[in-house]
Amino acid sequence: MRDKKVGFYSCGPTVYGYAHIGNLRTYIFGDTLKRVLEYNGFKVKHVMNLTDVGHLTSDADTGEDKLEKAAKKENKTAWEIANFYTQAFINNLEALNIREPDVWAKATDHIPEQIELIEELEKKGFAYKLKDGLYFDTSKIKNYGKLGGLKKEGLKAGARVEMVEGKKNITDFALWKFSPKDAKRQMEWDSPWGIGFPGWHTECIAMSKKHLGIPFDIHSGAVDLIPTHHTNEIAQAKAAFGKDLANFWLHGEHLVLKEGKMAKSEGNIILVKDIGDKGINPLAFKYLCFTVHYRTKMSFTWKALEASQKAIANLNDRFLRLSGKGIKEKNKKEFLKFINDDLDMPKALAYIWNLIKKNQISQEQLLDFDKVLGLKVGEILDSKKEIPEEIKEMVLKRQELRASGNFEEADKIRKEIEAKGFTIQDTTKGPEIK
């Protein structure tokens, strides 16, 4: 980190479907990391990839490309699929107040760079050719798998990947896959080895080198990327350039349901849209993520999310009633102690509430802390803000439902109102909107 400048690369989505809240927990962590660095005075250059080709349905370098498979299912082109779900992902970031990276790096925009990387690996003797593509020889890398504590000699075929016929080692992975001879792919390119497409693990090396140089400072992602994707990134960088890819690797843990890890393959996913449909502000999910350290598995329940919705409403209500002015350096120093201790957001959040309860924080200081939280404190509720007609109509409808005894439907409307950034306090003079 030279001259207070940080090169930061975070693994982005494979844009073949909607991101679920388990995925988005990782992006909340990445955004918080960037905010904390900036709060400490660093200038961050943030690069995030968009995987729009080459991610196969199996870690074994077999199966269909996820984009091509989605295109067939939805009767669209692979390019249309990529564009649609890229925009859906950006919409999710906006809903959660996660700032976009400085550079969006699409895999399909960096095919020449990936071919150049593979040529370098081949020239240095790390690549070999099979009938379905070009593969990386992991046996030639010392300490392969050190990031995840992976020991090649203890692996068996099928334990991590299936065995593609002709592979020298079960940990070897595809650098370039050949297009099927009996079918034309929508996404394919000419290369020195034949028409085909890059393997998933090549893109991040090529794009991070182009936009950040190597080694860059920080690489982040989810824990499930450690055994395969990130391990293979490290191997390629070392083989091609004799350098470590990144100086620091940070990984966010999974979000889990009672049934287990949330995953598209399991069909047990929850989307940001599902949160909004229940009348809950998506920022309540962000708040909920701050109650658990990013390195700890987070158990999701709707009850906990509803509690976070109330906490955000309370936070904004208390913000409006804060007295005092200015920023106390003592408060800021303590806040920095927590966020700089491996992003200890649970303690940072608890500290803020303690200051609020003791009336030892001003609006200005809470807004300063919100540069890290990104909860839009003071924006969701504003006592001087004109109440929109839509909200007034919803309040009247709620009153009618309450009068008729339909409290369940009335409560649904209350949640919808809160999701739009307002709260209702029932008083003897009628409902008060804030």
Helices and strands as residue ranges (DSSP letters): G 2-4, E 5-10, H 21-39, E 43-50, H 66-74, H 78-95, E 103-106, G 107-110, H 111-123, E 127-130, E 133-136, G 138-140, G 146-148, G 152-154, E 173-178, E 196-198, G 200-202, H 203-212, E 216-222, G 223-225, I 226-230, H 231-241, E 246-252, E 255-257, E 260-261, G 264-266, H 272-277, H 283-290, E 298-299, H 302-320, H 329-339, H 345-357, H 363-373, H 389-403, H 407-419, E 424-427, E 430-433
